[in-house]
């Protein structure tokens, strides 16, 4: 209920209601206790008294019947008006034709009426449906959307880089407990899946490479081929796919839920930087855990390949000798370095997708999908860049 408590400067204060049981002198009028009335005088509908929620319902039907055919609505007799009374006045105006002028309202009554009118005013409905976008407009809209997404990505990259540099200068900003928790989620809980995929990939590569090698009597070189493939390319790449599907989507879903629930906005209001509290521990955890996952993938793949070589009749010592001759420490270190970069990029894409999530029930799902797709695409692009770089450097 909206009711003025104090009279503005230059106006006489409204009479206050007497306390219960108090006597009222006969010479003092009691306008504040007047019941609301709606009377029709010719083409004018007049409201008087206190039109509040206590009395508006009693005269509602009577006021609407009296409003039919009225040309003006006079509110000069109203002493008090609240939102319920304003709803009755607006309903009477609509019953009278909608364009009927409302006159005579005091400043306080008019203010309440205008606020209520603005609250119930329906949004304008378009006169016709918007035309479908043509091919040129669709391409332009897609281009503008891509440019906006690139700008947001550049802004996130700048903020993340500044956060990492500041954390290196002030290590106390990095919450060790959060980093350990994310290390457990990213690394320890993914060991089983990584070992399983590594063994299967090693078995598949060994069997598939043994077929052409047998034609040339070169089955003995299978350990070199599989070892180089795993350490330089497949180990980091497959570990990155596991990280993107398992951890990147989890980061996007978690931060997307916080964004939809406005928890990220609440952190900013409290003066807490979400990049430091939410993003930095995840970036550090993924960057540290990814080389470990890649190493486990390599070892599991070599174990699976060794089992295949044993089934083909080659002794373990021969397999180890071939690996020692054909695989160098630089191959392993290059793959682990790529894995660290893959982990940093995948975690960054997941966090960015979560923090840029929209609103609505589909926002979290869209953020998780964007994180997985973007992470896999980024893996392939980065792997191609590293392949060209290693070739130019002679690695």
MISEFI-264468 format. One line per field, with one value per residue: residue number from 1; x, y, z of N, C-alpha, C in turn. Coordinates in steps of 0.02 Angstrom, whole numbers. Layout:
BEGIN
sekol [NUM,...] .
n.u [X,...] .
n.v [Y,...] .
n.w [Z,...] .
ca.u [X,...] .
ca.v [Y,...] .
ca.w [Z,...] .
c.u [X,...] .
c.v [Y,...] .
c.w [Z,...] .
This chain:
BEGIN
sekol [1,2,3,4,5,6,7,8,9,10,11,12,13,14,15,16,17,18,19,20,21,22,23,24,25,26,27,28,29,30,31,32,33,34,35,36,37,38,39,40,41,42,43,44,45,46,47,48,49,50,51,52,53,54,55,56,57,58,59,60,61,62,63,64,65,66,67,68,69,70,71,72,73,74,75,76,77,78,79,80,81,82,83,84,85,86,87,88,89,90,91,92,93,94,95,96,97,98,99,100,101,102,103,104,105,106,107,108,109,110,111,112,113,114,115,116,117,118,119,120,121,122,123,124,125,126,127,128,129,130,131,132,133,134,135,136,137,138,139,140,141,142,143,144,145,146,147,148,149,150,151,152,153,154,155,156,157,158,159,160,161,162,163,164,165,166,167,168,169,170,171,172,173,174,175,176,177,178,179,180,181,182,183,184,185,186,187,188,189,190,191,192,193,194,195,196,197,198,199,200,201,202,203,204,205,206,207,208,209,210,211,212,213,214,215,216,217,218,219,220,221,222,223,224,225,226,227,228,229,230,231,232,233,234,235,236,237,238,239,240,241,242,243,244,245,246,247,248,249,250,251,252,253,254,255,256,257,258,259,260,261,262,263,264,265,266,267,268,269,270,271,272,273,274,275,276,277,278,279,280,281,282,283,284,285,286,287,288,289,290,291,292,293,294,295,296,297,298,299,300,301,302,303,304,305,306,307,308,309,310,311,312,313,314,315,316,317,318,319,320,321,322,323,324,325,326,327,328,329,330,331,332,333,334,335,336,337,338,339,340,341,342,343,344,345,346,347,348,349,350,351,352,353,354,355,356,357,358,359,360,361,362,363,364,365,366,367,368,369,370,371,372,373,374,375,376,377,378,379,380,381,382,383,384,385,386,387,388,389,390,391,392,393,394,395] .
n.u [42,30,52,48,146,190,152,196,307,223,94,-51,-43,-112,-258,-240,-284,-387,-339,-388,-535,-524,-602,-687,-701,-857,-848,-741,-699,-701,-621,-528,-581,-679,-783,-750,-820,-905,-977,-1093,-1111,-1194,-1095,-981,-877,-856,-738,-721,-667,-575,-487,-436,-362,-446,-574,-594,-634,-769,-839,-811,-880,-988,-924,-869,-985,-1040,-944,-962,-984,-943,-866,-768,-658,-659,-552,-543,-603,-538,-449,-352,-253,-209,-115,-212,-329,-288,-284,-421,-463,-395,-454,-585,-564,-526,-648,-726,-682,-546,-472,-516,-503,-419,-445,-413,-337,-240,-68,-5,-96,-97,35,40,-52,9,124,66,3,113,162,69,61,56,180,219,150,218,173,184,263,440,541,618,792,896,1015,1131,1117,1116,1246,1315,1268,1321,1458,1473,1440,1546,1654,1624,1633,1769,1823,1780,1848,1981,1982,1962,2079,2175,2142,2163,2300,2355,2315,2388,2520,2517,2494,2613,2697,2641,2625,2538,2410,2364,2263,2304,2233,2122,2188,2242,2125,2068,2171,2155,2030,2055,2171,2199,2075,2059,2149,2119,2038,2129,2235,2169,2130,2258,2320,2235,2254,2390,2388,2307,2382,2498,2452,2394,2505,2585,2541,2574,2712,2751,2751,2871,2960,2991,2947,3014,3038,2924,2910,2987,2911,2784,2823,2877,2762,2674,2742,2773,2656,2523,2505,2504,2399,2285,2271,2240,2114,2041,2049,1981,1851,1816,1859,1860,1726,1669,1722,1661,1525,1516,1559,1470,1347,1363,1369,1241,1163,1199,1305,1436,1425,1392,1513,1593,1529,1559,1690,1782,1891,1839,1925,2040,1993,1916,1960,2103,2154,2104,2167,2302,2297,2256,2362,2470,2428,2407,2531,2563,2455,2477,2601,2563,2477,2570,2653,2559,2519,2639,2652,2540,2579,2694,2639,2576,2687,2749,2654,2675,2793,2914,3046,3050,3167,3214,3115,3134,3263,3245,3160,3249,3344,3271,3193,3210,3258,3220,3108,3011,3010,2971,2840,2780,2793,2708,2590,2572,2544,2427,2342,2332,2268,2146,2087,2074,1983,1871,1841,1816,1703,1611,1604,1553,1425,1252,1084,949,876,953,1079,1189,1210,1240,1359,1444,1448,1508,1633,1688,1689,1764,1884,1930,1946,2043,2147,2184,2224,2331,2416,2450,2520,2629,2685,2734,2823,2915,2967,3031,3129,3203,3178] .
n.v [-59,109,260,428,501,622,793,887,1032,1187,1141,1097,985,822,771,675,509,486,418,253,253,386,545,643,810,893,999,972,908,746,696,599,478,455,355,278,339,325,415,458,599,666,670,647,555,541,518,502,524,402,305,160,-4,-54,-10,-8,-125,-135,-44,-77,-145,-60,60,27,3,131,198,173,250,373,535,605,587,628,666,752,746,647,595,506,387,225,87,-11,65,145,48,25,150,153,42,89,194,120,53,158,189,206,318,420,572,598,698,831,774,775,816,711,605,599,559,428,369,380,303,178,166,157,35,-60,-45,-119,-196,-131,-208,-281,-224,-305,-458,-476,-471,-615,-646,-612,-698,-617,-533,-632,-683,-567,-549,-665,-638,-523,-578,-669,-581,-512,-620,-650,-533,-541,-657,-612,-515,-596,-673,-574,-535,-657,-677,-565,-598,-716,-666,-575,-665,-735,-637,-610,-735,-768,-742,-855,-988,-1123,-1234,-1241,-1267,-1395,-1467,-1458,-1520,-1651,-1679,-1659,-1735,-1856,-1926,-1953,-2049,-2186,-2193,-2139,-2234,-2346,-2306,-2282,-2411,-2477,-2400,-2424,-2562,-2565,-2486,-2564,-2686,-2641,-2584,-2693,-2766,-2702,-2696,-2829,-2869,-2824,-2884,-2815,-2813,-2800,-2667,-2610,-2568,-2447,-2366,-2359,-2308,-2179,-2120,-2118,-2044,-1920,-1872,-1942,-1974,-1847,-1787,-1873,-1875,-1741,-1739,-1817,-1733,-1619,-1669,-1716,-1630,-1497,-1478,-1494,-1383,-1279,-1306,-1293,-1159,-1096,-1123,-1051,-924,-911,-916,-796,-790,-759,-623,-580,-603,-507,-391,-396,-363,-460,-536,-634,-697,-724,-801,-905,-941,-944,-1052,-1164,-1155,-1173,-1301,-1383,-1360,-1417,-1549,-1603,-1642,-1753,-1840,-1861,-1927,-2045,-2096,-2121,-2220,-2322,-2349,-2398,-2512,-2587,-2605,-2682,-2801,-2847,-2868,-2970,-3069,-3091,-3157,-3095,-3059,-2978,-2906,-2872,-2783,-2679,-2639,-2589,-2481,-2404,-2371,-2308,-2205,-2048,-1943,-1811,-1825,-1868,-1759,-1654,-1694,-1690,-1554,-1499,-1553,-1483,-1354,-1384,-1418,-1294,-1214,-1284,-1280,-1141,-1113,-1183,-1114,-986,-1011,-1045,-926,-837,-879,-872,-833,-931,-1098,-1171,-1121,-1172,-1299,-1260,-1191,-1295,-1375,-1287,-1275,-1405,-1428,-1316,-1343,-1465,-1427,-1327,-1407,-1482,-1379,-1320,-1431,-1447,-1326,-1347,-1457,-1402,-1309,-1392,-1461,-1359,-1326,-1438,-1545] .
n.w [0,-43,32,72,200,253,228,84,70,87,81,175,312,306,394,541,591,732,890,947,1042,1077,1097,978,939,902,813,731,577,501,383,347,381,294,193,35,-117,-273,-389,-517,-612,-729,-867,-797,-692,-523,-396,-221,-49,47,-50,-37,-8,87,58,-79,-141,-105,-181,-308,-418,-429,-465,-590,-664,-662,-734,-868,-1020,-972,-987,-923,-780,-617,-488,-383,-259,-191,-49,-1,-85,-132,-203,-232,-243,-350,-449,-464,-514,-637,-696,-706,-795,-908,-929,-965,-1090,-1110,-1161,-1085,-997,-841,-706,-586,-482,-333,-293,-224,-241,-381,-406,-354,-438,-565,-548,-531,-653,-740,-698,-736,-870,-1025,-1129,-1290,-1431,-1575,-1737,-1847,-1895,-1885,-2031,-2105,-2092,-2227,-2336,-2343,-2232,-2132,-2142,-2107,-1975,-1918,-1932,-1853,-1729,-1715,-1708,-1589,-1499,-1512,-1461,-1328,-1291,-1304,-1204,-1091,-1099,-1076,-944,-877,-900,-834,-705,-680,-686,-579,-476,-479,-433,-309,-216,-113,-154,-217,-181,-93,-46,-132,-252,-228,-212,-341,-411,-369,-426,-563,-593,-506,-503,-635,-671,-688,-806,-897,-896,-945,-1076,-1127,-1128,-1219,-1336,-1360,-1386,-1502,-1593,-1604,-1658,-1779,-1845,-1860,-1968,-2099,-2075,-2069,-2200,-2250,-2169,-2053,-1922,-1805,-1784,-1732,-1593,-1595,-1684,-1621,-1498,-1528,-1585,-1477,-1375,-1434,-1500,-1491,-1354,-1275,-1349,-1338,-1199,-1183,-1247,-1157,-1046,-1094,-1117,-992,-886,-936,-972,-846,-776,-850,-826,-687,-659,-745,-684,-566,-622,-680,-564,-511,-423,-456,-486,-359,-293,-356,-312,-177,-182,-218,-329,-461,-551,-479,-371,-428,-560,-568,-478,-547,-672,-636,-580,-689,-778,-709,-688,-815,-887,-808,-832,-969,-965,-897,-995,-1097,-1037,-1012,-1144,-1199,-1121,-1165,-1299,-1279,-1232,-1348,-1430,-1360,-1381,-1515,-1518,-1483,-1371,-1208,-1182,-1308,-1351,-1259,-1292,-1422,-1395,-1320,-1414,-1516,-1459,-1383,-1243,-1267,-1347,-1256,-1165,-1249,-1282,-1153,-1125,-1224,-1174,-1053,-1102,-1172,-1064,-996,-1093,-1114,-986,-975,-1080,-1033,-913,-964,-1043,-943,-863,-955,-976,-1018,-970,-906,-927,-1019,-1019,-944,-1002,-1134,-1109,-1063,-1178,-1268,-1207,-1219,-1360,-1405,-1335,-1394,-1528,-1510,-1463,-1577,-1665,-1592,-1585,-1719,-1737,-1650,-1714,-1835,-1780,-1710,-1820,-1890,-1797,-1799,-1715] .
ca.u [0,69,14,92,149,202,131,253,308,173,27,-71,-39,-177,-282,-223,-339,-383,-324,-448,-564,-519,-662,-677,-747,-906,-831,-685,-721,-662,-618,-487,-620,-734,-784,-744,-882,-898,-1043,-1097,-1146,-1195,-1041,-922,-874,-819,-716,-711,-653,-512,-491,-382,-380,-500,-640,-600,-672,-840,-872,-779,-929,-1028,-884,-862,-1049,-1048,-894,-982,-1010,-918,-820,-714,-654,-639,-522,-531,-628,-499,-402,-297,-256,-154,-111,-276,-373,-265,-306,-491,-468,-374,-505,-641,-544,-532,-718,-755,-657,-474,-444,-552,-455,-425,-431,-425,-300,-188,-1,9,-139,-74,97,24,-87,57,166,26,-9,174,174,22,61,79,228,190,154,236,117,194,322,501,557,673,856,919,1082,1183,1109,1137,1319,1337,1255,1371,1522,1472,1443,1614,1698,1610,1661,1842,1838,1772,1904,2042,1977,1974,2149,2213,2131,2196,2372,2371,2306,2444,2579,2510,2502,2685,2728,2612,2600,2485,2344,2345,2237,2333,2181,2083,2230,2245,2059,2061,2218,2124,1977,2082,2222,2192,2014,2062,2202,2092,2018,2189,2271,2130,2137,2327,2332,2198,2286,2452,2371,2282,2438,2544,2421,2385,2570,2618,2518,2620,2781,2764,2764,2941,3002,3016,2908,3056,3038,2860,2919,3009,2855,2733,2851,2879,2694,2643,2777,2773,2592,2460,2498,2477,2336,2230,2262,2203,2044,2011,2043,1929,1785,1800,1872,1838,1653,1653,1736,1610,1461,1519,1560,1408,1294,1375,1351,1168,1137,1225,1356,1495,1410,1396,1584,1618,1501,1595,1759,1824,1902,1826,1982,2087,1963,1886,1995,2174,2168,2089,2220,2363,2286,2256,2429,2514,2405,2406,2590,2559,2409,2510,2651,2527,2453,2628,2674,2507,2522,2698,2636,2497,2619,2739,2600,2566,2752,2760,2611,2704,2853,2974,3059,3045,3231,3218,3071,3166,3320,3219,3137,3307,3378,3229,3159,3256,3228,3189,3040,2967,3003,2931,2770,2756,2785,2646,2535,2561,2510,2359,2303,2318,2218,2082,2058,2053,1921,1815,1824,1786,1634,1569,1594,1514,1361,1195,1033,900,893,1000,1143,1242,1223,1275,1427,1482,1459,1558,1699,1715,1703,1821,1944,1954,1971,2106,2198,2207,2260,2395,2459,2478,2571,2689,2717,2773,2878,2966,2999,3077,3184,3241,3165] .
ca.v [0,171,313,483,509,692,840,925,1103,1230,1112,1081,914,787,757,609,472,487,354,217,275,459,584,692,868,898,1050,949,861,684,677,541,418,452,296,298,340,334,440,482,662,680,634,648,505,572,477,542,486,366,249,114,-75,-70,8,-10,-184,-127,-4,-94,-157,1,109,7,16,203,224,162,309,435,573,629,558,681,640,807,729,593,616,457,338,177,50,-44,116,163,-4,37,209,133,-2,132,229,73,39,217,196,206,384,469,608,595,767,852,737,812,794,645,557,591,521,357,346,374,245,118,162,132,-35,-105,-32,-177,-179,-122,-267,-261,-227,-361,-498,-453,-513,-661,-620,-639,-728,-567,-514,-688,-684,-510,-563,-714,-605,-480,-621,-696,-527,-502,-676,-642,-478,-567,-702,-572,-484,-648,-690,-521,-539,-717,-665,-519,-634,-761,-626,-549,-721,-750,-584,-616,-804,-776,-738,-921,-1028,-1190,-1284,-1247,-1300,-1466,-1498,-1465,-1571,-1716,-1688,-1661,-1786,-1920,-1961,-1971,-2098,-2249,-2185,-2128,-2297,-2390,-2283,-2292,-2481,-2493,-2368,-2460,-2626,-2551,-2464,-2620,-2734,-2611,-2574,-2758,-2793,-2681,-2712,-2900,-2877,-2807,-2916,-2762,-2812,-2782,-2594,-2587,-2527,-2379,-2330,-2346,-2264,-2110,-2095,-2104,-1992,-1855,-1849,-1971,-1970,-1782,-1771,-1911,-1849,-1678,-1754,-1838,-1673,-1575,-1698,-1730,-1574,-1434,-1473,-1484,-1313,-1237,-1316,-1265,-1086,-1074,-1124,-993,-863,-907,-901,-730,-794,-723,-552,-566,-597,-441,-339,-399,-342,-519,-546,-704,-726,-749,-851,-961,-961,-958,-1120,-1213,-1152,-1203,-1373,-1416,-1357,-1463,-1618,-1628,-1683,-1818,-1882,-1880,-1978,-2108,-2120,-2148,-2283,-2373,-2369,-2441,-2576,-2623,-2625,-2737,-2862,-2871,-2893,-3036,-3118,-3104,-3198,-3055,-3056,-2912,-2871,-2843,-2724,-2626,-2614,-2549,-2418,-2366,-2346,-2266,-2151,-2008,-1904,-1751,-1841,-1868,-1692,-1615,-1712,-1665,-1481,-1487,-1571,-1428,-1301,-1408,-1412,-1224,-1189,-1317,-1251,-1072,-1114,-1204,-1060,-932,-1031,-1041,-857,-801,-912,-827,-848,-979,-1169,-1200,-1085,-1215,-1349,-1228,-1176,-1357,-1395,-1241,-1290,-1467,-1418,-1270,-1376,-1514,-1390,-1295,-1459,-1498,-1321,-1313,-1486,-1430,-1274,-1378,-1500,-1358,-1281,-1444,-1476,-1304,-1328,-1500,-1593] .
ca.w [0,-49,64,93,273,269,176,56,90,54,86,243,325,309,462,563,621,805,923,967,1106,1087,1078,925,947,849,763,689,526,499,313,337,393,246,151,-36,-157,-346,-410,-586,-620,-801,-902,-754,-638,-469,-340,-161,11,52,-96,-19,-14,135,33,-152,-161,-92,-233,-372,-470,-437,-501,-659,-698,-670,-780,-937,-1053,-942,-1028,-880,-713,-571,-426,-336,-193,-159,2,3,-138,-133,-266,-246,-268,-416,-495,-477,-557,-704,-723,-725,-856,-963,-942,-997,-1158,-1110,-1175,-1043,-955,-768,-686,-517,-431,-298,-313,-196,-274,-450,-407,-345,-498,-620,-535,-544,-725,-771,-680,-771,-942,-1063,-1182,-1357,-1473,-1643,-1783,-1893,-1880,-1918,-2089,-2096,-2115,-2290,-2332,-2328,-2162,-2090,-2141,-2068,-1904,-1895,-1927,-1794,-1671,-1708,-1685,-1518,-1461,-1511,-1415,-1260,-1279,-1293,-1138,-1041,-1101,-1042,-872,-851,-901,-779,-642,-671,-671,-511,-430,-475,-391,-242,-211,-63,-187,-240,-126,-101,-35,-194,-303,-212,-227,-413,-433,-358,-475,-632,-601,-472,-522,-706,-683,-713,-876,-937,-903,-988,-1145,-1149,-1145,-1280,-1393,-1373,-1418,-1569,-1636,-1616,-1704,-1845,-1877,-1874,-2033,-2153,-2058,-2083,-2272,-2263,-2118,-2008,-1861,-1748,-1775,-1705,-1532,-1612,-1713,-1570,-1446,-1553,-1594,-1412,-1336,-1468,-1525,-1468,-1282,-1255,-1383,-1308,-1131,-1190,-1261,-1094,-1003,-1121,-1107,-922,-842,-966,-965,-775,-760,-880,-793,-619,-662,-776,-632,-522,-659,-686,-497,-493,-371,-480,-476,-287,-275,-378,-268,-113,-192,-229,-400,-480,-586,-428,-329,-465,-621,-558,-454,-599,-723,-608,-571,-754,-807,-674,-694,-884,-903,-773,-871,-1032,-948,-885,-1060,-1132,-1005,-1024,-1214,-1208,-1091,-1211,-1357,-1258,-1230,-1417,-1454,-1330,-1415,-1581,-1510,-1471,-1299,-1177,-1188,-1375,-1352,-1221,-1331,-1477,-1367,-1298,-1473,-1559,-1423,-1344,-1188,-1295,-1370,-1198,-1137,-1295,-1273,-1089,-1132,-1259,-1130,-1007,-1139,-1184,-1002,-983,-1141,-1103,-926,-989,-1120,-990,-867,-1002,-1062,-884,-841,-1006,-986,-1016,-920,-929,-913,-1067,-1017,-919,-1053,-1190,-1087,-1062,-1247,-1297,-1179,-1248,-1431,-1410,-1312,-1442,-1585,-1490,-1460,-1645,-1691,-1558,-1604,-1784,-1728,-1620,-1765,-1879,-1741,-1699,-1883,-1906,-1751,-1808,-1661] .
c.u [44,27,62,87,157,180,191,250,257,103,13,-67,-108,-194,-266,-284,-332,-369,-388,-471,-560,-582,-644,-726,-796,-887,-775,-711,-675,-657,-578,-523,-677,-728,-781,-811,-864,-967,-1038,-1140,-1143,-1143,-977,-930,-828,-803,-702,-696,-583,-517,-430,-406,-436,-569,-648,-641,-747,-876,-846,-831,-971,-990,-877,-927,-1059,-1000,-914,-1013,-986,-868,-761,-717,-624,-614,-510,-555,-590,-450,-341,-307,-196,-157,-176,-327,-354,-285,-380,-501,-449,-424,-566,-625,-548,-604,-752,-730,-582,-443,-478,-502,-471,-401,-440,-385,-249,-120,14,-33,-116,-10,84,-9,-39,103,128,13,54,186,130,22,92,129,194,202,171,178,123,258,383,517,617,738,875,989,1136,1178,1131,1212,1346,1327,1305,1439,1526,1476,1512,1662,1687,1639,1737,1863,1832,1829,1969,2041,1990,2047,2192,2204,2166,2272,2393,2364,2364,2508,2575,2518,2575,2721,2704,2584,2544,2416,2319,2324,2259,2280,2139,2123,2234,2179,2050,2112,2190,2070,2004,2127,2205,2131,2012,2115,2174,2073,2080,2228,2234,2138,2209,2342,2297,2231,2352,2439,2349,2339,2485,2515,2416,2452,2604,2599,2563,2693,2799,2779,2837,2987,3029,2975,2948,3056,2971,2869,2943,2950,2803,2759,2853,2809,2663,2676,2771,2704,2532,2451,2471,2409,2277,2218,2225,2130,2008,2001,1987,1860,1766,1805,1849,1764,1633,1666,1681,1543,1461,1517,1498,1350,1302,1356,1276,1136,1162,1274,1420,1484,1414,1469,1612,1592,1538,1669,1807,1830,1889,1884,2032,2057,1941,1929,2066,2188,2154,2142,2283,2355,2289,2325,2476,2494,2410,2470,2590,2512,2441,2563,2618,2501,2511,2647,2623,2508,2582,2688,2591,2535,2666,2701,2588,2631,2767,2716,2636,2769,2916,2985,3057,3110,3239,3175,3104,3226,3297,3194,3197,3342,3336,3197,3210,3219,3194,3120,2990,2956,2963,2857,2741,2749,2722,2586,2520,2524,2437,2315,2285,2263,2149,2048,2035,1989,1861,1793,1791,1714,1588,1554,1553,1447,1304,1148,983,922,944,1070,1200,1260,1260,1348,1471,1497,1512,1628,1729,1734,1764,1886,1973,1982,2038,2163,2228,2248,2329,2442,2489,2532,2635,2724,2760,2833,2933,3003,3049,3138,3226,3233,3129] .
c.v [61,228,366,491,582,735,877,998,1143,1202,1096,1007,883,771,685,575,474,418,320,239,349,493,635,750,872,947,1028,897,800,660,613,476,410,390,318,294,351,352,466,544,683,637,631,594,533,519,524,495,456,303,204,42,-94,-56,2,-69,-176,-90,-22,-101,-95,53,91,16,91,232,216,225,374,468,601,591,611,650,695,792,674,623,571,406,291,137,13,5,139,111,4,97,191,86,38,171,183,57,98,227,200,274,439,505,601,663,775,817,783,783,724,591,545,551,446,330,336,314,180,110,135,58,-82,-94,-90,-155,-176,-185,-246,-270,-284,-397,-471,-499,-558,-631,-653,-667,-677,-545,-570,-692,-626,-521,-614,-682,-561,-521,-650,-642,-513,-558,-671,-586,-502,-615,-665,-539,-536,-668,-638,-524,-599,-708,-619,-554,-680,-722,-599,-605,-741,-698,-589,-687,-814,-770,-806,-964,-1101,-1244,-1294,-1282,-1374,-1501,-1508,-1515,-1641,-1730,-1698,-1721,-1853,-1959,-1979,-2023,-2162,-2245,-2177,-2193,-2344,-2370,-2293,-2363,-2499,-2462,-2404,-2526,-2615,-2531,-2522,-2669,-2705,-2600,-2639,-2785,-2768,-2698,-2784,-2911,-2865,-2841,-2867,-2757,-2791,-2707,-2567,-2547,-2456,-2338,-2310,-2299,-2192,-2081,-2076,-2045,-1924,-1829,-1877,-1967,-1903,-1767,-1808,-1891,-1783,-1689,-1775,-1777,-1628,-1604,-1707,-1669,-1508,-1424,-1462,-1412,-1268,-1244,-1285,-1189,-1059,-1073,-1066,-928,-856,-889,-834,-732,-758,-648,-534,-561,-530,-385,-338,-380,-400,-530,-619,-736,-756,-807,-914,-986,-983,-1028,-1174,-1213,-1186,-1279,-1410,-1415,-1406,-1536,-1646,-1665,-1751,-1865,-1905,-1933,-2045,-2137,-2152,-2216,-2338,-2396,-2414,-2510,-2619,-2647,-2683,-2803,-2891,-2900,-2961,-3089,-3135,-3143,-3159,-3050,-2984,-2873,-2838,-2781,-2666,-2597,-2570,-2481,-2374,-2335,-2295,-2206,-2114,-1969,-1842,-1763,-1839,-1798,-1647,-1630,-1687,-1589,-1463,-1501,-1515,-1370,-1321,-1400,-1340,-1198,-1220,-1289,-1180,-1069,-1135,-1149,-1002,-949,-1027,-969,-817,-833,-861,-844,-897,-1051,-1199,-1171,-1131,-1269,-1320,-1212,-1239,-1381,-1352,-1257,-1352,-1458,-1372,-1302,-1425,-1478,-1356,-1346,-1473,-1440,-1314,-1370,-1474,-1376,-1303,-1422,-1458,-1330,-1331,-1462,-1422,-1305,-1392,-1550,-1654] .
c.w [0,-21,90,169,293,211,150,77,51,57,159,255,330,381,480,594,696,833,943,1036,1118,1062,1026,935,890,796,716,640,526,427,303,348,344,203,78,-70,-230,-372,-482,-587,-692,-837,-862,-700,-584,-416,-281,-103,9,9,-85,-25,34,106,-42,-175,-152,-149,-302,-427,-483,-477,-574,-698,-710,-721,-853,-966,-1025,-989,-988,-814,-668,-506,-375,-266,-158,-109,5,-53,-130,-198,-283,-273,-337,-468,-512,-524,-629,-736,-745,-788,-917,-980,-977,-1068,-1164,-1121,-1134,-999,-881,-741,-611,-464,-398,-317,-286,-230,-346,-455,-400,-408,-556,-610,-550,-619,-761,-756,-720,-846,-979,-1116,-1250,-1399,-1544,-1690,-1833,-1875,-1918,-1977,-2073,-2125,-2181,-2283,-2314,-2256,-2115,-2085,-2100,-1993,-1877,-1886,-1865,-1730,-1660,-1682,-1611,-1475,-1457,-1463,-1342,-1243,-1266,-1224,-1082,-1039,-1066,-967,-842,-848,-844,-712,-628,-653,-599,-460,-424,-431,-319,-234,-161,-94,-209,-180,-137,-91,-97,-248,-290,-227,-301,-442,-424,-410,-545,-641,-572,-496,-596,-722,-714,-787,-921,-948,-950,-1061,-1170,-1169,-1211,-1342,-1410,-1408,-1491,-1616,-1652,-1666,-1775,-1881,-1894,-1942,-2090,-2138,-2076,-2157,-2289,-2212,-2068,-1945,-1800,-1734,-1749,-1641,-1546,-1638,-1661,-1517,-1468,-1560,-1528,-1378,-1368,-1484,-1487,-1392,-1259,-1286,-1351,-1235,-1132,-1206,-1198,-1048,-1028,-1108,-1035,-878,-871,-961,-893,-753,-787,-845,-723,-619,-696,-727,-585,-557,-665,-618,-470,-434,-391,-471,-402,-264,-296,-333,-201,-121,-202,-304,-418,-516,-536,-390,-367,-522,-608,-530,-506,-654,-698,-603,-638,-786,-774,-686,-764,-903,-868,-810,-936,-1019,-934,-950,-1099,-1103,-1017,-1096,-1228,-1177,-1136,-1272,-1339,-1254,-1299,-1444,-1423,-1363,-1484,-1577,-1498,-1395,-1274,-1186,-1256,-1380,-1316,-1259,-1389,-1452,-1347,-1358,-1511,-1525,-1380,-1290,-1214,-1321,-1312,-1171,-1183,-1289,-1207,-1090,-1169,-1215,-1080,-1041,-1154,-1122,-986,-1029,-1128,-1040,-937,-1030,-1078,-943,-904,-1022,-1002,-862,-892,-1019,-980,-959,-949,-917,-959,-1062,-995,-971,-1113,-1171,-1088,-1133,-1280,-1271,-1210,-1321,-1440,-1388,-1362,-1504,-1569,-1485,-1529,-1674,-1659,-1576,-1673,-1779,-1699,-1671,-1812,-1842,-1729,-1764,-1901,-1861,-1757,-1752,-1689] .
